[in-house]
C-alpha cells in the first residue's frame, strides 16, 4: 500500500477527512482507452481516481497508433483499463512494454463475455478470429463494465471501496433506465423497419438484445472503402428489404454512404456514435449515456419511430 494512502486512512480514522472524498496525492492514476470506457470508469471512480483516456475522441480505435505522450500516460498509470477483444491492440502492446511491473491491465470486454457469446459479422468475420469488440453499445454490457470496474478497483484500492460502491449504485440505476428506454425506442419503430445498415459494424450486440437486425455494414474487415460490387449489393439489399434509413459514423465519414442512400432511396443519418461522445467535454451530454440517448433517438427517428423516445433518461 502506498505511503500516501496509509496517511489518508490514518486521517480518515481520526475523523479529519470526509468519507466520500480522496486527497489528490492518494488518487489512483487510471489510464483508459476509448471515450465510452473512460466515462464509465470516471463514473465508478469519481473523486478517488484520476482518469486519462489515451485514444482521442473521433479517432479510429482499431487503427490508432500511440503517440509518445501515450507512453508516458501508460508508464505512470497505477491501473490500465481497456476493452480488449483486439479493439486497441497497438495500445495494449505499448502498455505491456512501458507499464510498471505491478500495474494491472483490466480488459473489460474479456471479463464481460464468454467466447460462446462472441459476435462475428460483416466487419469482423469468424475466419479472421477476432470478434466484434463493441460490447458497450449494448447497455447491459455497459452495466457489466461498471460492475467489473467497481470490483477490480475495490480489490486494488480497498481503502476507497466504499466510494466505488457508492458511485456505482446510482450509475447502474441510470443505465437500467437507459436499457429500458432502448427497448421502448425499438418498440416505437414499425416492425418491418427494425433493420440497421451502418457504415462501421458497431451494433452487433445492440441489435439482438433490443429486437433489431443488422442487415449490412458497409465498411470491409480491413477498414478500407468497400468495392463497387459490394456497394451495389448493399444498394440492392436496401431496396429489396425497404430499409428507410442508413446510418453513418462520427469516426468513419464516407462519401460512399451518400451514394448508397441516394441510389437506394433511403435517408442518410450521419451521426450514429460508438466511440465519440456528443457535445463538448465537461458538458452534461458529453457522456456514455448521452451518446446512447442520441443513438436511440436517431435510430428511432430514421426508422419511423419516436424521435424523442430516450429523452427522459437525461445524460
C-alpha positions, 0 to 999 in steps of 0.5 A: 500500500502506498505511503500516501494512502496509509496517511489518508486512512490514518486521517480518515480514522481520526475523523479529519477527512470526509468519507466520500472524498480522496486527497489528490496525492492518494488518487489512483492514476487510471489510464483508459482507452476509448471515450465510452470506457473512460466515462464509465470508469470516471463514473465508478471512480469519481473523486478517488481516481484520476482518469486519462483516456489515451485514444482521442475522441473521433479517432479510429480505435482499431487503427490508432497508433500511440503517440509518445505522450501515450507512453508516458500516460501508460508508464505512470498509470497505477491501473490500465483499463481497456476493452480488449477483444483486439479493439486497441491492440497497438495500445495494449502492446505499448502498455505491456512494454512501458507499464510498471511491473505491478500495474494491472491491465483490466480488459473489460470486454474479456471479463464481460463475455464468454467466447460462446457469446462472441459476435462475428459479422460483416466487419469482423468475420469468424475466419479472421478470429477476432470478434466484434469488440463493441460490447458497450453499445449494448447497455447491459454490457455497459452495466457489466463494465461498471460492475467489473470496474467497481470490483477490480478497483475495490480489490486494488484500492480497498481503502476507497471501496466504499466510494466505488460502491457508492458511485456505482449504485446510482450509475447502474440505476441510470443505465437500467433506465437507459436499457429500458428506454432502448427497448421502448425506442425499438418498440416505437419503430414499425416492425418491418423497419427494425433493420440497421445498415451502418457504415462501421459494424458497431451494433452487433450486440445492440441489435439482438438484445433490443429486437433489431437486425443488422442487415449490412455494414458497409465498411470491409474487415480491413477498414478500407472503402468497400468495392463497387460490387459490394456497394451495389449489393448493399444498394440492392439489399436496401431496396429489396428489404425497404430499409428507410434509413442508413446510418453513418459514423462520427469516426468513419465519414464516407462519401460512399454512404451518400451514394448508397442512400441516394441510389437506394432511396433511403435517408442518410443519418450521419451521426450514429456514435460508438466511440465519440461522445456528443457535445463538448467535454465537461458538458452534461451530454458529453457522456456514455449515456448521452451518446446512447440517448442520441443513438436511440433517438436517431435510430428511432427517428430514421426508422419511423419511430419516436424521435424523442423516445430516450429523452427522459433518461437525461445524460 
